[in-house]
């Protein structure tokens, strides 16, 4: 689901101008854009913004809060493991098959 900036400000308590400033200065979130150019924030964006705001409210500088919150984010799923070399056909074998 995506949310427009007004809804994000209501849900997070972060003013719209502050959100835009954090995006510009710190790249805290990079919302998608609608075809008409409106920002579209994800649920994950809102979650991150809530955690950053909480950290800022507790006394951290914005840059420190963002760094800390990003460090706490769960790791992205790892890419699938590559096939062992012996399972993958060699370049020569692949070429032979293509030419054959």
C-alpha positions as CSV (number, residue, x, y, z in Angstrom):
1,X,0.0,0.0,0.0
2,X,1.2,3.5,-0.7
3,X,0.4,6.7,1.2
4,X,0.5,10.3,0.3
5,X,2.5,12.9,2.3
6,X,-0.6,14.2,4.2
7,X,-1.3,10.8,5.6
8,X,2.3,10.2,6.5
9,X,2.5,13.4,8.4
10,X,-0.7,12.5,10.3
11,X,0.6,9.0,11.1
12,X,4.2,10.0,12.1
13,X,3.8,13.5,13.5
14,X,6.6,14.7,11.2
15,X,5.6,17.8,9.3
16,X,5.6,17.6,5.5
17,X,8.4,20.2,5.2
18,X,10.6,18.2,7.6
19,X,9.9,15.0,5.6
20,X,11.0,16.7,2.4
21,X,14.0,18.1,4.1
22,X,15.1,14.7,5.5
23,X,14.6,13.2,2.1
24,X,16.8,15.9,0.4
25,X,19.5,16.2,3.1
26,X,19.8,12.6,4.4
27,X,18.0,10.4,1.9
28,X,16.1,8.8,4.9
29,X,13.4,7.5,2.5
30,X,13.0,7.6,-1.3
31,X,9.3,7.4,-1.9
32,X,8.0,6.3,-5.2
33,X,6.2,8.9,-7.3
34,X,2.8,8.7,-8.9
35,X,2.5,9.5,-12.6
36,X,1.4,13.0,-11.5
37,X,4.5,13.4,-9.3
38,X,3.0,12.9,-5.9
39,X,5.2,11.1,-3.3
40,X,4.0,7.6,-2.4
41,X,5.3,6.3,0.9
42,X,5.3,2.6,1.7
43,X,4.5,1.1,5.1
44,X,8.2,0.4,5.5
45,X,8.9,4.1,4.9
46,X,6.4,5.1,7.6
47,X,7.9,2.6,10.0
48,X,11.4,4.0,9.5
49,X,10.2,7.5,9.8
50,X,8.4,6.7,13.1
51,X,11.6,5.1,14.5
52,X,13.7,8.1,13.3
53,X,11.3,10.6,14.9
54,X,11.4,8.6,18.2
55,X,15.2,8.7,18.2
56,X,15.3,12.4,17.4
57,X,12.7,13.1,20.1
58,X,14.9,11.2,22.6
59,X,17.8,13.6,21.8
60,X,19.8,12.2,18.9
61,X,20.8,14.3,15.9
62,X,18.8,13.5,12.8
63,X,21.8,12.0,11.0
64,X,22.6,9.8,14.0
65,X,19.0,8.8,14.4
66,X,18.8,7.8,10.7
67,X,22.1,5.9,10.9
68,X,21.0,4.0,14.0
69,X,17.6,3.1,12.6
70,X,19.1,1.8,9.4
71,X,21.5,-0.3,11.3
72,X,18.6,-1.9,13.2
73,X,16.7,-2.7,10.0
74,X,16.4,-6.4,9.2
75,X,18.8,-7.6,6.6
76,X,17.4,-8.0,3.1
77,X,16.9,-11.5,2.0
78,X,20.1,-13.0,0.7
79,X,20.4,-13.8,-2.9
80,X,20.1,-17.4,-3.8
81,X,23.3,-19.3,-3.7
82,X,25.0,-19.7,-7.1
83,X,25.4,-23.1,-8.5
84,X,28.7,-24.8,-7.9
85,X,31.1,-24.5,-10.7
86,X,30.8,-28.1,-11.7
87,X,27.0,-27.8,-12.0
88,X,27.2,-24.9,-14.4
89,X,28.1,-25.7,-18.0
90,X,31.4,-24.3,-19.2
91,X,31.4,-21.4,-21.6
92,X,32.9,-23.8,-24.3
93,X,30.0,-26.3,-23.8
94,X,27.4,-23.6,-23.9
95,X,28.9,-22.2,-27.1
96,X,29.1,-25.6,-28.7
97,X,25.4,-26.2,-27.9
98,X,24.4,-22.8,-29.4
99,X,26.4,-23.4,-32.5
100,X,25.2,-27.0,-32.9
